Amino acid sequence: MSEENPSDRLEQLTPAEQIARWADELRGIGANGFRFATNIYDKDNYTRLQRIAKSMLGLISREPLATLEPLLGPLFSRPGPIPTADAAIINSEGRMLLIRRADNRLWAMPGGGIDVSETAAQAAVREALEETGVHCEAVQLLAIHDSRLCGSRNRQQLYMISFLCRPLPVPVESPSHAAEVLETAWFSESELPADLDPGHATRIPLAFRAWEGETRTFFDR
């Protein structure tokens, strides 16, 4: 029996979303191939492959490639999925701290990309502080999700690592990345906002189960 391909379980995508997924796959193939290519001909071919992927993204975003190039440069140098970390901060009263993102105006856990030189847990704590001003510590690994399988609408494949965190008894600071956040608020599980980011709506319940004592870690199979 052949092993199931996770792509077979993907939600129904619009044509633009499917093109973005294909472009991201070409991005990974091109970056990985260029990294290990040993001659100029292979390097030229992998460079061409990435140029096609960028053009596909430009087509669906309706942005000139010259405008996208500065944004896509760092992304297209990555040979694989992009790792991110999210902080599910729940206080002693069982309320979770969420942010309303400035880019899509939806509620989500604070989080973002993992920087070189830091662990995933350190990234989650840093992102939470930058976006909310709240100091916290990671106490449990909740899950590692493939963005394609949890409802996320990101155009690039992400490995989304989430941690259960607890706030520390330290004064709240002014967020250093306040421009990324419209507002913050604490919610109990029964009071979660209806307009949750779809990639977070499927993951937030795991945090509440962990806060209640669940110790299992989720990962896509």
MOQUICOR-V90445 format. One record per backbone hydrogen bond with DSSP energy under -1.0 kcal/mol. NH is the residue of the N-H (numbers start at 1). CO is the residue of the C=O. Records with the same first field share a line. If there is no record, write none. Layout:
NH: CO  CO
//
This chain:
8: 5
9: 6
10: 7
18: 14
19: 15
20: 16
21: 17
22: 18
23: 19
24: 20
25: 21
26: 22
27: 23
28: 24
29: 25
30: 26
31: 27
32: 28
33: 29
34: 30
35: 31
36: 32
37: 33
43: 39
44: 40
45: 41
46: 42
47: 43
48: 44
49: 45
50: 46
51: 47
52: 48
53: 49
54: 50
55: 51
56: 52
57: 53
58: 54
59: 55
60: 56
61: 57
62: 58
63: 58
67: 64
68: 64
69: 65
72: 68
73: 69
76: 72
78: 75
82: 157
84: 159
85: 112
86: 161
87: 110
88: 163
89: 87
90: 165
91: 95
94: 91
96: 187
97: 89
98: 185
99: 108
100: 183
101: 106
102: 180
105: 101
107: 195
108: 99
112: 85
114: 83
118: 115
123: 119
124: 120
125: 121
126: 122
127: 123
128: 124
129: 125
130: 126
131: 127
132: 128
133: 129
137: 166
139: 164
140: 164
142: 162
143: 162
144: 218
145: 160
147: 158
149: 146
159: 82
160: 145
161: 84
162: 143
163: 86
164: 140
165: 88
166: 137
168: 135
170: 168
173: 133
177: 130
180: 177
181: 178
182: 100
185: 98
187: 96
191: 188
196: 194
197: 107
200: 197
201: 197
203: 200
204: 200
208: 204
209: 205
210: 206
211: 207
212: 208
213: 210
214: 209
218: 142
220: 144
//
